[in-house]
Amino acid sequence: MPTISKIFPQILHIQSQDLKDKVMNCWEQAVLRGDWIIEDLERMPFSLLTTGHDITLAEHTRNVTDCSLALGEILARAYKHLFKIDFDILTAGVLLHDVGKCLEYCRRPDGGYVVSADGKIRRHPISGCALAAEMGLPESVQHIIAAHSKEGDGGYRSPEAWIVHFADFANFEPLRSR
């Protein structure tokens, strides 16, 4: 049976054991509350807004995490005199940026996926942020989750939140526009 750390091996980049444990617990709770099993993360779509591909929530999360960490390294070197990137916070935030999709989506009886009742009133940045708060994750991680999508437009974004925002859209828009 897969575990969160097997599905998201980038979690090992988090230095703080407490933060690592909270990230894993947040994913486990999202899976449980959404009535999924861990294996479903490798099957459920990362988006209901794109078609013609089979990219899963787990694959998307790994890809956005890899992009965020690479971009973070480049920006940390280029702008170290202007701001510091907290890589534990960046890694935790990007790994959890779409955790709310476990609550936003549900499976139809025919095996397809649709927006859940909860998802119709709270998109995944909101439900994911609320779950992260409940699980005791730092406000800086909650901020990344809440601000990574259009919900963060027009407001403050930390450097880590900007990185996740751009990495997420770099992994979404090319699929939507093909």
C-alpha positions in Angstrom: 0.0 0.0 0.0 1.5 3.4 -1.0 2.1 6.1 1.6 2.1 9.8 1.2 5.9 9.9 1.2 6.0 7.3 -1.6 3.5 9.2 -3.7 5.2 12.6 -3.0 8.9 11.7 -2.5 9.8 15.5 -2.5 8.5 15.5 1.1 11.9 14.3 2.1 13.3 17.8 1.2 11.5 19.2 4.2 14.1 19.4 7.0 11.6 19.9 9.9 10.2 16.6 11.0 7.2 18.3 12.6 6.4 20.1 9.3 6.9 16.9 7.3 4.5 15.0 9.7 1.9 17.8 9.4 2.1 17.7 5.5 1.6 13.9 5.5 -1.3 14.2 8.0 -3.0 16.9 6.0 -2.9 14.7 2.9 -4.1 11.7 4.9 -7.0 13.7 6.4 -8.0 15.1 2.9 -8.1 11.6 1.5 -10.1 10.3 4.4 -12.6 13.2 4.4 -13.1 13.0 0.7 -13.9 9.3 0.9 -10.9 8.4 -1.2 -8.0 5.9 -0.6 -4.4 6.9 -1.0 -4.1 5.1 -4.3 -6.8 7.4 -5.7 -4.3 10.2 -5.8 -2.6 8.3 -8.7 -6.0 7.9 -10.5 -8.0 11.1 -10.0 -7.6 13.9 -12.5 -5.7 17.0 -11.4 -8.3 19.2 -13.0 -11.8 19.0 -14.4 -11.1 22.0 -16.6 -8.8 20.2 -19.1 -9.3 17.1 -21.2 -7.4 14.9 -23.6 -4.8 13.8 -21.1 -4.5 11.4 -18.1 -2.5 13.6 -15.7 -3.4 12.7 -12.2 -3.5 14.8 -9.1 -0.4 13.1 -7.7 1.5 13.5 -11.0 0.6 17.2 -11.2 1.6 17.8 -7.6 5.0 16.2 -8.2 5.5 18.2 -11.3 4.5 21.5 -9.8 6.7 20.7 -6.8 9.7 20.0 -9.0 9.1 23.2 -10.9 8.7 25.2 -7.7 11.9 23.9 -6.2 13.9 24.5 -9.3 12.5 28.0 -9.7 13.1 28.7 -6.0 16.8 27.7 -6.3 17.3 30.0 -9.3 15.6 32.9 -7.6 17.4 32.3 -4.3 20.7 32.6 -6.1 19.7 35.6 -8.2 18.1 37.6 -5.5 19.7 36.5 -2.2 20.4 40.1 -1.4 16.7 41.1 -1.7 14.8 38.2 -0.1 15.2 34.7 1.4 13.2 31.7 0.3 12.2 29.3 3.0 12.5 26.0 1.3 10.7 24.1 4.0 7.7 26.4 3.7 7.9 26.3 -0.1 8.0 22.5 -0.2 5.2 22.1 2.3 3.1 24.7 0.5 3.6 23.3 -3.0 3.0 19.7 -1.9 -0.3 20.9 -0.3 -1.4 23.5 -2.9 -4.1 21.1 -4.3 -4.9 19.1 -1.2 -8.3 20.6 -1.2 -9.1 18.8 -4.5 -9.8 15.7 -2.4 -12.7 17.7 -1.0 -13.6 19.6 -4.2 -14.0 16.4 -6.3 -16.0 13.2 -6.0 -16.4 10.1 -8.0 -19.6 9.5 -10.0 -21.2 6.0 -9.8 -19.9 5.4 -13.4 -16.3 6.0 -12.2 -16.0 9.5 -13.6 -15.2 12.6 -11.6 -17.3 15.7 -10.8 -17.3 18.7 -8.5 -18.6 17.6 -5.1 -21.3 19.4 -3.1 -18.4 20.9 -1.0 -16.6 21.9 -4.1 -19.6 23.8 -5.4 -19.4 26.2 -2.4 -15.6 26.2 -1.7 -12.9 25.8 -4.3 -9.8 23.8 -3.4 -7.6 26.8 -2.3 -10.2 27.6 0.4 -10.9 24.1 1.6 -7.2 23.2 1.4 -6.3 26.2 3.5 -8.9 25.5 6.1 -7.7 21.9 6.4 -4.1 23.0 6.7 -5.1 25.4 9.5 -7.0 22.6 11.3 -3.9 20.4 11.0 -1.7 23.0 12.6 0.4 23.9 9.5 2.0 27.4 9.7 0.2 30.4 8.3 2.9 30.8 5.7 2.0 27.3 4.3 -1.8 28.1 4.5 -1.0 31.4 2.6 0.6 29.4 -0.3 -2.4 27.1 -0.5 -5.0 29.9 -0.4 -3.1 32.2 -2.8 -1.8 29.8 -5.4 -4.8 30.2 -7.7 -7.1 33.0 -8.8 -8.2 33.4 -5.2 -4.9 35.1 -4.6 -5.1 37.5 -7.4 -5.0 41.2 -6.4 -3.7 40.4 -2.9 -0.3 39.9 -1.3 1.7 36.8 -2.2 4.9 35.9 -0.5 7.9 34.9 -2.7 7.1 31.3 -2.0 3.4 31.8 -3.0 4.4 33.5 -6.2 6.7 30.6 -7.1 3.9 28.1 -6.5 1.4 30.2 -8.4 3.6 30.4 -11.5 4.8 26.8 -11.4 1.1 25.7 -11.0 0.0 27.7 -14.0 3.0 26.6 -16.1 1.8 23.1 -15.5 -1.9 23.9 -16.2 -2.2 26.4 -19.1 -0.3 24.5 -21.8 -2.7 21.6 -21.2 -5.7 23.8 -21.4 -4.6 25.6 -24.6 -3.7 22.6 -26.7 
